[in-house]
Amino acid sequence: MRYRLTFVAGLALGYVLGTRAGRERYEQMKKSVREVSQNPAVRNTVESATQQGRDVAGKAFHTVSERVGDRMPDSVAERVRALRERGQGGEAADDWGTSNT
C-alpha cells in the first residue's frame, strides 16, 4: 500500500509540475531530445552497446544451456528456441529500430 501511495503522489507531482511548465517547455525538451538522438556519436554508441548486449546475452545463453542441460522444462526450451529463430530471421533491424551492424 505504501508503494501505491508513493506512486500516486509522484504521479500527481509530475502532473502539476508538467502543467506549470507548459507546452513551450515541452516542445523545447522534445527538440533537445531529438537533436541528441540524431547525433551520430550517440547513435554509434547506442548501436555498439546493443551489439555488446547481444554478444553477452549469447554467451550467457550458452553458459546456462551447458549447466542446465536437459533439466530445463520443455516449454522453456521451446520458447527460447522460438526467440532465437525470430532473432536470426530479421537481420535488417530489431524491435528498437537499430541496425544489426
N, C-alpha and C positions, 0 to 999 in steps of 0.2 A: 504494500500500500504506500509505503514511504517513497518508493521509486516512481510510482504513478503520480503522486503529488508533486515530486520534483520535476518530472517530465512536463506536467501540465503548467507548472509555474514557469519553467523555461520557455515553453511554447507561448505563453501569454506575454512574457517579457520580450521575446523575439518579435512578436506581432506588434507590440506597442512601439518598440524601437524602430522597426521597419516602417511603420506608418508615419512616424515622425520624420524619418529620413526623406521620404517622398520618392516620387518617380524619377526626379532628376538624378538623385544619388544612385538609384538602382541602375539607371542607364549608364552612368559613369562607371560603376563597378562592372557591369556587363561588358562594356567596351574594353576595360583593363584586362579582364579575364580572356577575352577574345584575342587581344594583342599578345598576351603571354602564351596562350595555347598555340598561336600560329608562329611563334618564334622557332626558327629551325633548330637552335640549340636545345630548346625544351622538347621538341618533337623527337630529336635524336636520342635524348636522354630517356624519354618515355619508351621508345622502341627498344633501346638497349636493356632497360630494366625489365621490359616484357619478355624479351628473349632470355635473359638470365633467369627469370622466374620459370619459364618453360623448361629450361635446362635443369634447374634444381628440382622441379616437380617430377621430371622424368627420372632423375637419379633416385629421388625418394621413392617413386613408384617401384623401381627395380629392387631397391633395398628391402622395401616392405614385402614385395612379392616373394623374394628369396626367403625371408624369415617366416612369413605366414604360410606360404605354400598352399597345400591342399586344405588347410584348416579354415580358409575363407569360405563363407556361405556362397552357394551358387548364385543367389540373387545379387550379391555384391559383385561377384566376378563378372556376371553378365553386364551389369551397369557400367563397370569400369571399362570393359571391352567395348561397349557401345560408345562411351565417351571418347575413347582413344580413336576409334574408327571415324567418328564425326570430326575430331580434331585433325586427322590426317587427310580427310576428304577435301576440305576447302583451304587451299594454300594461299588464295589471294588476300583475304582479310579475316580477322577474327571478329568476335562479337563486339569488340571495343572500337573497331574501325581502324586499327593499326595494321600495317603490313607485316608479313612474316619474313622479314629480311634478316 
